[in-house]
């Protein structure tokens, strides 16, 4: 089974590396762009990525992502198909306040990218609506996914498929997340596939890489 994945990786490797390079370019954009990626990741739990992407696009088009109140943001999430839009709208507003200074977005200066594992923990602990998975997703999307895993249900099912873990965990605490991540790291080291690459590789088995967002 792992041999089949290695063969698939050989055919997808260049596309995957190109996508990862695209993610790295995001970090060199402005604070508003980085916050847009955070807002996307706040929208995606239990919601399709395409719906989260559409919601952020609508918020940007309506000019409310950086200035709008809850009542300005919530309808755009609902119309876009984002589940639990009330909570997620509150999370976006709270995150915007947390990362703003003097009414201006100031997120990049608050992210210590010299310690990505520590930064992920800090994000999960300090940004309401972000757990370990969503914090990992956000960091990958701004170019810092090399040493962390996005353990959504899709990835976990593939970990079962490739006999990395025996079954889906019923709940995932922070400790359990780190245990699962370490198991995936070991598999990656054995297979020669990067930890940041394997998420995209698993998605590519279904025909394409994850959506390209907000271009």
CORJODA-V98332 format. One record per residue. N is the residue number from 0. PHI is phi in whole degrees, -180 to 180 (* if undefined). Layout:
n: {N N}
phi: {PHI PHI}
//
This chain:
n: {0 1 2 3 4 5 6 7 8 9 10 11 12 13 14 15 16 17 18 19 20 21 22 23 24 25 26 27 28 29 30 31 32 33 34 35 36 37 38 39 40 41 42 43 44 45 46 47 48 49 50 51 52 53 54 55 56 57 58 59 60 61 62 63 64 65 66 67 68 69 70 71 72 73 74 75 76 77 78 79 80 81 82 83 84 85 86 87 88 89 90 91 92 93 94 95 96 97 98 99 100 101 102 103 104 105 106 107 108 109 110 111 112 113 114 115 116 117 118 119 120 121 122 123 124 125 126 127 128 129 130 131 132 133 134 135 136 137 138 139 140 141 142 143 144 145 146 147 148 149 150 151 152 153 154 155 156 157 158 159 160 161 162 163 164 165 166 167 168 169 170 171 172 173 174 175 176 177 178 179 180 181 182 183 184 185 186 187 188 189 190 191 192 193 194 195 196 197 198 199 200 201 202 203 204 205 206 207 208 209 210 211 212 213 214}
phi: {* -63 -63 -64 -67 -64 -66 -62 -59 -62 -83 -106 -55 -65 -63 -65 -63 -65 -63 -65 -66 -62 -61 -62 -68 -60 -60 -87 -87 -79 -61 -62 -65 -64 -67 -60 -66 -65 -60 -58 -69 -71 -84 -82 -55 57 -141 -63 -59 -63 -71 -64 -64 -62 -61 -67 -60 -68 -64 -69 -64 -84 60 -121 -61 -101 -136 -72 -83 -51 -68 -83 -89 -55 -61 -69 -69 -62 -65 -85 92 -79 -76 55 -64 -63 -63 -69 -65 -63 -62 -63 -64 -66 -65 -62 -65 -65 -100 -105 -142 54 62 -132 -63 -142 -80 -63 -69 -95 -104 -83 -80 -81 -138 -68 -64 -65 -64 -60 -61 -63 -62 -63 -83 -114 -108 -62 101 -104 -101 -61 -65 -68 -64 -65 -61 -60 -65 -62 -71 -110 98 -125 -103 -64 -111 -135 -117 -98 -93 -86 -64 -62 -68 -62 -64 -69 -66 -71 -55 -98 58 -83 -133 -81 -160 -70 -69 -70 -138 -126 -76 -60 -62 -66 -57 -66 -65 -64 -62 -65 -63 -69 -60 -61 -62 -64 -63 -70 -86 79 -106 -66 -61 -74 -82 -69 -60 -66 -65 -60 -63 -67 -62 -99 113 -156 -79 -55 -57 -87 -108 46 -81}
//
